[in-house]
């Protein structure tokens, strides 16, 4: 009886001698270090000495000494999947390298495995859920987009499945790059982003015409390596291409700013225009020590609130220059809106000037000036010329440098008019409400744009002028004499502006020292027509200029004219958006077609008007 326990123990050990190797063969996914961890556990409770082999040693010797799995069995020259499922290493599982892919119609790509395994060597089989959308080669995993739609490609091997969602879009008709020209410094890096036609897809490849000047990676990453020029080309699978000319200059030795100190009114922006050492080029980056006082966008700074901040401009290779910016005064925004409505005895039709004024007043009540302060709006209708002059002096009496004053008028106008046989030197008359108490009412109740410019020149600070009348473009176009050059947008941009440019001597913003003064435009002008055009209105409802102005800003939500979506609308943004609306409208009168062309001064101005 005393040997009963020993006999039972020997019987158990003999059973383990048979079962343990078989179990290890079935569980060879365990790696050698994990098996080695089992052996000390057996050695911690040593068995009584006997003549049978050590079970622990048998367990280790079930695998080769290096811990590698046995070679897979082969059947007919191909790997036996059944045998591989038992003996293949764990990291050979056929997991696809990507879980989703987008192709253009007729574009192809190969689905690879995450561990780099050759699909054929492990018997992988690829299947598409919809071959009419995405066909796939069963053996290689090459997918080809057939038509727009969605499909799922699944690979099966070694008893494991892995899937990839495939989206097929139309092939692109065009490709564009984020820049057509770039200037870099030696050693500088940047990226070119490629944009395809909407709702299309394609892989994009990049190449450089001169890798001694610029090297480009597959993702559009550029590295400038030597001075000179090169063309970087982006191509789609269907041979559409876009190019960017890259000029590489020497790395900057220094960067400089025009002033070390600058003063700005709150709400104003200023372009720093840094200077690099001669013959050098490359990207320039700006930072502010206090963005709540002075914010930065590119190389343009903006005065946000009163205080001081240091703006530092740096090159890509570590050269820098700094400027102290003092933000002074919170501007006051005033608006005077005038509508000419009734024109008795003149032969001129009555206008919806009162409704235009109401529309613009409603618009201004929904926005603020650039600094965040609201507009103080004064509304008038049926004023004579003398009354307009008097009212300008009253409404803007409190204005001072740093303030912004807006003058809007909707009335009749003439691009070239003669009174009593006299041909005016300046072709641009505004017709306002006539007062028949005066025998010479033409002199009292019509005003030239030159006179209006002179009256508004008396107002301190910046003045925004919006004129809605026939021939109002004479305010900002070379229109001396009765006959002027034919209108064209190109000639307008280069033209010598007339009334308001003659009166615009600029505004000198205060500075900390003599080198810190900033000369800004005094006038910012938007007119409804070219100087030889007719302005149109919808009878009894509105003029189209005021409607386009309202459509560009709206009274709530994002302003449509705010192209860069920064919650600010500049003079140029307003001009461009209103011009697009005007270009869509054709007026019919007595069988003829007419259009209006919005005019602006100065061109391409970043002067901020409205904030929401």
Number of C-alpha atoms within 10 A of each C-alpha: 5 6 8 8 10 12 11 10 14 15 12 11 16 13 11 14 18 11 11 16 18 13 12 16 14 12 12 21 16 14 14 17 9 9 15 14 10 13 15 10 11 12 10 8 8 8 13 9 7 8 6 10 10 13 19 17 10 13 19 18 12 15 18 11 9 7 17 14 18 14 10 16 14 12 10 6 7 12 16 16 20 12 15 20 17 18 20 20 16 13 11 17 21 26 22 19 15 14 14 13 14 18 26 25 25 18 22 19 15 12 21 18 19 14 13 12 16 14 21 15 9 20 17 23 17 24 20 23 16 16 17 15 22 29 22 24 14 18 14 16 24 16 25 23 28 21 20 18 16 17 20 19 24 20 23 19 21 19 12 12 16 18 19 19 16 24 21 26 24 21 24 21 15 17 19 19 19 11 15 14 13 15 16 26 25 24 19 21 18 14 14 21 13 20 16 18 13 11 11 19 23 24 15 20 17 22 18 21 15 15 17 14 21 28 21 23 14 12 14 21 14 22 21 28 19 21 19 16 20 20 19 25 19 25 20 23 19 16 12 17 19 18 19 19 17 22 22 26 24 19 23 22 16 17 20 18 17 13 17 17 20 23 20 26 23 25 25 19 21 17 13 17 11 15 16 19 13 12 11 20 23 24 16 19 15 20 19 20 14 15 17 15 20 28 20 19 12 12 15 13 22 24 28 24 21 18 16 19 20 19 24 16 23 20 22 19 17 12 16 18 17 19 19 19 26 24 24 21 16 17 24 21 25 21 24 22 22 26 26 25 23 21 19 13 9 10 7 11 13 16 23 21 29 22 19 30 25 18 17 20 19 15 19 21 13 17 22 19 22 27 23 19 15 19 21 17 17 15 15 17 21 20 20 20 25 14 15 22 17 12 17 18 16 10 17 22 12 12 19 15 17 24 21 25 26 23 19 21 24 31 28 27 24 21 24 22 15 12 9 5 7 8 13 16 11 21 30 30 27 24 24 30 24 23 18 13 7 11 9 10 15 16 14 17 21 20 21 22 23 19 16 20 20 17 16 24 18 12 22 19 23 25 24 20 24 21 26 28 30 28 26 33 32 31 33 27 28 21 25 17 13 16 11 14 12 8 14 10 12 8 13 20 17 11 13 14 20 21 24 27 21 13 16 19 14 15 18 15 18 19 18 14 12 11 12 20 18 17 12 16 19 23 26 22 24 25 28 32 28 27 28 23 21 21 24 19 19 11 11 13 14 21 23 20 27 25 19 19 20 20 17 22 25 19 18 10 10 16 23 16 24 21 16 9 11 11 16 22 27 21 23 23 23 24 24 19 20 25 18 13 19 19 12 9 12 12 12 10 8 5 7 8 9 14 18 23 23 24 28 28 24 20 15 14 15 16 22 19 23 25 22 19
